[in-house]
Structures are given as C-alpha cells and as structure tokens.
Amino acid sequence: MTDWLGMLATPRSPHPELKGRVLARALAPRWRWRGPLAAAALLTLAVAGGAWWAYRTIGTLTSERDGLVARVEALEDTVASFIHGPATRLIQIPVSTGGRVGSVTIFADSVRHRWLVRCDGLAPNASDQAYQLWFITDQGMATAAVMPMDQDKPMVMAVEMPRGGGEGGLAEQRVLGAAMSIEPRAGSVRPSGPMVFHRLL
Amino acid sequence: MTSPKRLSQEHQRSLERRLKAGDERALGELFDLVAPWILGLALHIVHDEDEAEEVVGDVFVQVWRHIDQHDAGRGPLVPWILSIARNRSLDALRRRRRWQRKSAHLDQAQQVEGGDIAPAAPHEATVPGWPVHREVHAALAALSEDQRRVVLLSYFEGLSHREIAQRLHQPLGTVKTRLRMAHQKLTEGLRHLKDWVE
C-alpha cells in the first residue's frame, strides 16, 4: 500500500506538448540498438574474417617456408656431396649459343652416380625449343635432362646417371661423355637438333 | 472547472488489457490520467522541471515496453506506475547527487524532511485521482511526526535506514522501528484503496 505514497505529491498538469513528446518517444520503433548491433556484428565478422585470413595465410607461408627449407637443405646436401666427394670430377665445357659464349660445368660423382650440372651464359630458348642434356654411353645416347631456358640466368640441376644392367636385364651402360643439343620443347628420344656441345670425359 | 475523470479498477484493467494488446490509444488515455501524478511525484523528488519531464518520458516508455511485467493479481496498475516513477526519479536524483553534491536543488529537496508535503490546491481537484491524494494525505497525517519524517525521507529521498539514522541523529534501531510502525499504519489506513474513485 505504500506505493500509493506517490500520490502524496501535488499533481502537476504537464505542458500540452509533453504528451506528444512522450508518446512519440514511447511508440517510436525500437531501432536504437539495431545500428550498434549491426555495427558490432559487422565488426565481429570483419575480425573473424581477418583472423581466418591471417590463419590461412600464416599456414600457407609456413608450409612454403618448410618446403623451401627442405629444398635448400637438400640442395646443400647435394652440393656438399659433389664438392667434397672424393670421386667427383669437374668438367668445364665452353659453349656458344645464339652468338653468346657460355659454359656448362659438370660435377660428376661416379660413386653416387649423379651429376651436378651448372649452365652459365646460355642464350634463352625459342618458345618451342629447349636444351636437352645427353649421356654418351657405350650403348648410345641416353637422355639426361630437358632444360627449357626462358630467362637469361644460370641454371643448376642434379641428374642421375644411367646404371643399366642388373634387375632390368639390360646391359650396363657405361657413361663415356656428355652432350647437349637444342630440341623441341618436350624433348627428343635421340638428338635431332643443333648440337651445343659433344664431349667425351 | 472540468469534472475529474474516473479511473476505476475496471477501467485500469481495461487499460492494461489494451496496453498489453499494443493499443497505442490506450497509452494516450493513460497519459491523461496519470501523467499529472507522475510529473508531480518526479518534480517533488528531483526538483527540476526538465528532469521531471524526462522521468515522465522514461516511465511511459517503460510502461509501454514492459506492461507484460505487471501482475494484475498483485495490485492495481497505478501504484505500479507510481513505483516506476519513484525509482526513476530517485535514479535521476542520485545521478545528480553524485555530480552536484552541493547544489541548491538538494537544499530544496531536504525541505521534505520538515514535512513539506502539502495537499494540492483546490484547482488541482480536477486531476483524476484527487480523492486518493486526499486519502493518502489523511493516512500520512495519522502518523506521528517522527514516523512521518522517516517515511518521507525513505520514500522521497530514497535514503537507506542507516542514512536516515545519520540524517536524524537517531539510533538505527529506532529508525527501523518507526518505519515498520509507519508502514503498518499506512497499510491499514490505505487498505481500502483498491479503487481509484471520484
């Protein structure tokens, strides 16, 4: 019953315009929170999107970094084995392509049956051509690698020497030398284009 | 002089039903009936015309949006609205007290302590609820001076028991006893106010 105490105060007739103001305020659509809520939702979405993007990007970069690290380590291992291997031979072959003088350097590791080949100063290929490296064996020419060269910069690669014999039933191929020719982009079974060099080791 | 409007219990229930059904015209009717009391109560507590009008707005917004929270079984609509008005007014007063502890408004507000509640002037008798106003004043007048003082400090200034004891330099137990006795007398004296009549 003490709630009735509110009527102790002297009633005051409100200004005529107060009713309109109060009713307009009370009956106004309740949009007040929609703007801030929408903004908050958008902000949350943006933050979540940014976090997802960052997570994905970090994941991708981490994966790429790991891949690069593995490749660098493998390359270091390969280079170290060629440089420090006691059975490695170094052959440097001057070449001339497209009117330019360059060189092909071969680290031949006869123990691991691998070659490390570095090409410097080779003229870039036409768009439908590529350099093809050959092993000269006692059984003929065997392809070593196809090297499309589109840019004027050195190229390094490791190639496995043909072993032959044994399990395949083929006679052992003995590598006698190396050759390089200019072939169609996909490579050839036998040398058919201009020879860049042909060298017995 | 216009004759006072009547707000019977049935009228209150009807208004409440319409408000709950979202009838906007019912809100306008409710304003005509109770706004003078809400404004008077708010003005008496906050002693500032603009703030009191702001309280009126707050009260009607709350009533319109939360009319479902009123349980008709626990009492009529008007006391519920008055309690909202009181709470809103005290909130405004407390906010202002925090920022303007020494303002002149407070000096005026403290006049309540001296029993500055007087019945409305005769021309206000056109306001609906006028008879209730007289009844409540009569019930308050029936209290002892000490009881009336603690009731007014509690209701219009929102002071806690401890704050009232400090203000009146009385023991806390005395204040509690006076308030309890006053509430019992008021409840008894206003028990018949189940309707709001001319």
Interface residues (C-beta under 8 A of the other chain):
Chain A: M1 T2 D3 W4 L5 G6 M7 L8 A9 T10 P11 R12 S13 P14 H15 L18 K19 R21 V22 L23 R25 A26 L27 R30
Chain B: E24 L27 G28 F31 D32 A35 P36 W37 L39 G40 L41 L43 H44 I45 A52 E53 V56 G57 F60 V61 V63 W64 R65 G75 P79 W80 L82 S83 A85 R86 I117 A118 P119 A120 A121 E124 V127 G129 W130 V132 H133 E135 V136 H137 L140 V151 Y155 F156 H183 L186 T187 L190 R191 L193
